Amino acid sequence: MSNHAAPSSAPPVGLTGRVTPALARLAVLGPALVAAAGLTAAAFGLHAVSLFGAVSPLILAIAIGMLANFVAGGRITTFAGPGLSDIARFALRFGVVLLGFQITPQKLAGLGWIGFAIAAATLVATFTFTSLVGRWMGIRRELGDLVAAGTSICGASAIAAMTSVSRSRREDVAYAIACVTVFGSVSMILFPLLGDLFGLTARAYGIWTGAAIHEVAQVVAAGFQRGTEAGTIATIAKLDRVVLLAPMVLLVGRLRRAEAGEAAAKVPFPLFVLGFAALAFAGSVIDIPPVVVSIAGVVATVLLTGALGALGLAIRPADLAREGWRPLALAALSWTFVTVFSYLMVAVFVAGGA
């Protein structure tokens, strides 16, 4: 009989508590990360094609995710596993935080207080109108909030941020983003034609475009069709709406918790919104190098694209069909309101606006 003990198959004591949980976590997140990265790359690749250049990568990602998983019969979601929701949550929140770097006093000052007031008034009026009409139409509050945020604030980014306080479903996100895509695309074509028809100056047209159109990419596409000055002003006006993202998310979250009763008031505070506000404030007191701001913008877009791509994988077309025509009608009414209201504000308060 041998005096040597049989080798043990158990891992060393010092490694048991450290390596195993990390490897287990990696096994969960790894496939999800691969899936999200693949969707992000596909979205940016499609965005680089001239035909889709004016479509945000965020919108492309959720569409690609839905289509790819549908064609694959759900196998992509099976491959990605339960880590998909964790990846989406982290990427979404960190991406929104980094958007704060894009808000600088220099950019906002380029429009003047009249331009900021028009953008802010349009945002509040549109969100309120959409919320009230959605309730009157019998649309679920969660979906109505997302349509309101996407139309009034900044498209897909606002929809993604609002999910943290609206308790919305994944298909709500997809439906709201589809509405942003449809009506924002109509605006890209219609606004330059109306600007010429109404004889708007570059400043008036830029403020109107930035205050009314949903997505940043859509604003840029519509704004620069009437020249560099109009495009620059439109982009600044759009940033005025983006800066109000954090306060709107906090306000809506507070209102919804109050409506749900005192027990729901204990829902954790969305700290990523504070991160957004903190970076925006840092930009006003610290001279942040432009290269840092630029890199942060790219990283934010990549993260938000990955997050929405991951959400897209979990959505089935049948889920969207169940919502029916009412949310689409709400989005149409909201788009009409934001277009007309912002134009009237520009016509009254901006020289060359009428």
N, C-alpha and C positions, 0 to 999 in steps of 0.2 A: 504494500500500500504506500502511495506517495505521501510524503509529509507536506507537499505544497498544496495550498488551498486553491480551489478552482477560481479562475478569474471572475470577478463580478461584472455583470452587465449594467449595473446602475452607474449613472454619471457621478463624477467626483462630488463630494459634499459641497465644496466651495463653488461649484458651477451650477448646482441644481436650481438654486433660487434666482440666479442671475440670467443665465443663458436661455433656459427653457421658456420663460415667459416672453422674452424678447423674440425668440425664434417663432413662438406661437403667434405673437402679434404680427410678425413679418409675414407669416404664412397666410394670415387673414387679409392684411392690407396689400401684400404684393400683387396678387392678381387684379385687385381693384385699381391699384395705381397704374398697372400696365394698361388696363382698359381705358382709364381716364386719359392717360398720356396719348394713347392711340387716337382717341376721339379729338383731343386738343390739336394734335398734329394734322389730322384730317380737316378740321375746321379752318385752321390757318392756311393749309394748302389750298382749300377751296376759296378762301377769302382772297388769296393772291391772284386768282383768275379774274380777269377784268369784268366778266359778267356778274360776279358776286362781290366786287370790290366795295360797293356801298352797303353791303349786308354785314352786320356785326358778327365777328367770330362766335360770340355768345349765342346768337340766334342759330347760326349754322351748326354749332355743337349739339344743341338739344334736338335739332331736326335730324342730324346724322345719327345720334344715339338712338332715337326712336326708330328710324328707318332700318338701321343696321340690326338692331335686336329683333325687329319684326321679321326681317328677311331671314335671319339666322334661327328663327323659331325659339327665341328666348335663350339660346345657348350662351350668348355673351354675358347675360346677367348671371347665369349659372356659373360660368367661369369666374366672373368677378367676385361673386360671393357676398357675404354680409359686410365686408369691409367697404363696399361701395358707398353706403350712406355716411360712414365716417370720413371717407376721403372728400365727399361732396360737402359735408358740413365744415370741415377744416378749410378747404380751398375757398369756399364761399365767404366765410368770415374774415379770413386773412386777406382775401382779395378786396373786400369792401374797406378794410382798414387802410390798405395801401392807396385806395382812391383819395384818401385825405391829402396825400402829397400833391395832388393835382390842383388843389385850391390854394392860390397865393393872392395876397392883396394886390400885387401888380396886375394880375390878370383881371381881377374883379373891378379894379379902379378904371380899367379901360372903357367901361360901359357907362359910368356915371350913375348917380343915384336914381335917375328916372328909369334907366334901363333895368336896374336891379329891382325897382319897385314894380315895374310891369311884369317881369319874370316871376317875382314872388306872388303878386296878386293873382296872376294867371294860374300858378300852381295851386294855391289854396282854393281858389274858386272852382277849378276843374276837379280837384280831389273831392271837395264837398258835393259838387253837383253829381259826380259819378256815384259816390256813396249813397246819396239820397235816392237817385233814380234807380240804382241797383236794388235797394231795399223795396222800393215801390213795385219793381218788376218781379219781385219774389226770388231774386238771385241770392244764393248763399253769401253771407257777409265775407267769408274768407276769400272767395273768388272775386267778389266785387272790390275788395281792398286791393287785390293785385292788379286788376284792370285799372283802377284809379291811380295806383302808384306808377304803373308803366306809362300811362298817358300823361300824367301831370308832372312827373319828376324826371326820370332819365331812363325810360325803357327797361330793358332786361336787367340791368344792374339794380334798379329800384325794386323790381319784382323779386329778384333774388334776396335783397336785403329785407324786404317786407315779410318774407316767409317766416322769419324768426319770431315775429310777433302776431302773425295772423292765423297761425295754426292751420295753414292751408295744406291741401293734398298735392302730391306730385303732379297729377293731371291738371290741377288748377294753375300751376306754374306754366305748364306747356300751353294751356289754352290762352292764358294772358299774354304770353310771349308771341303766340301766333297772331293775336290781335295787334300787338305792337308792330309786328312785321308787316301785316297787311296794310294797316292804315298809315304807318310811317312811310311805306313804299309809295303809297298814293300821294302823300305829301311831297315826297321828293320830286315827283313829276309835276304836281299841280302848283306848288308854291312859286317856282320860277315863272310860270305862265301868268299867274295872278299878280305877281310883283310887277311884271311888265304892263299888264292890263290896268292895274290901279295907279301906275306911274310912281311907285315908291322909290324914294332915294335909297342909296346903299345902306345908310344907317337905319332907316325905318324898316327896310326889308330884312336886314340882319337881325334886328331886335325881334321882329315878328317871327322869323324862322326859328331863332334860338329859343323863343318863349313857347312855341307851339309844337314843334316836331319832336317825336318820341326819343329816338336813339341819337347818340352823339355822331355816329357815322352817317346817319340820315341827315342830320343838321349840316354837317360838313359838305355832303354831296349837294344838298339843295342850296346852301349858302354860297358856295364858290361858283355856282353856275352863273351868278350875276356879278362876278368879279372878286378880287382879293379883299377889298375893303368890306364888302358885304359878308364874305365868308368868315373873315376874322371877327367881325362884330357878332355874327351868328354863333360862333364858337364860344365867345365870352359870355353871351347871353345864356347859352346852354350851361356853362359852368356855374352861373348864378343859380340855376335850378339844382345842380348837383350839390352845391354847398348846403342846400336845405334838406338833403337826404337824411342826415342824422336827426335833426329835430323832428322831421315828419315821422320817422320810424319810432322815435321815442313817444311822440304824442299819440300816434295811433295805438301803440302798444298799451299805453296808459288807459286810453279810452276803452279799448277792448277788454282789458282786465277789469275795469270798473263795471262795464256792462255785464260781465260774467259773474260778478259777485265778489265778496271779500276773500273767499278761499282762493280764487284764481289770482288775487293780487300778490300772492307769494311766488308767482312765476319768476325764475331768475332773470335779473336785469341783463339785457343784451350788451355785454361788455365790449363786443367788437365795434359797436356804434360809438362808444367812448374812445376807442382806439382811432377811429376815423376822425372824430372831433379833435383828439389830441394831436394828430399829425397835421391837420389843417391849422390848428393854433400854432404849432411849431413853425410852420411855414411863414407865419406872420411876424414872428419874433426872432427867427434865426435865418441867416442867409444860406439856404440850402443850395448846393451846387446844382446847376441845371441837369448835369449828367445823372445825378441821383434821382431827381424828379422824373427824368425820362425813363430810367431803368425801373423805377417803382411803378410807373404807368404800364410798362410792358409786362412786368411780373403780375400786376393786378389783373390785366386782361387775360393772361395765360391761366391764372388760378380760377377766375370766374368762368372762363371757357371750359376748363376741366370740370368744374362743379356742375355746370348746366348740362354738359355732356353726360356726366354720371346720372343726373336726374332723368335725362332723356332715355337712358337704358331701362329705367324702371317704369316707363309709361307705355301703355298699349293704346293704339288708335281707338279701340272700342270704348276706353274710358273717356276719351274726349267726346265721342259721339253721344254719350249719355247726357252730356250737359245741354244738348239741344241748341236752339238758335238764340235764346235770350241773352246769354253773355256776349255773343257777337253783336247783337243789336245794341247792347249797352256800350260796347266799345265804339260802335259807329256814332252813337249819340255823344259820347265823351269826346271823340275826335272832332265832331262838328262843333261842340261847345268850345273846346280849347282853341280851335282855329278862328272862330268868330270872335270870341271874347278877347283874345290877344290882339287881333286885328283892330278891334274897336279901341282898345287901350292905346295902341300905336297911333291910330288915326287922331285921337284926341290929344295925346301928350307929346308926340314926337314930330318935329318939323319935317315936312315932306312925307308925312304918313298918310295923307289923303289927297 
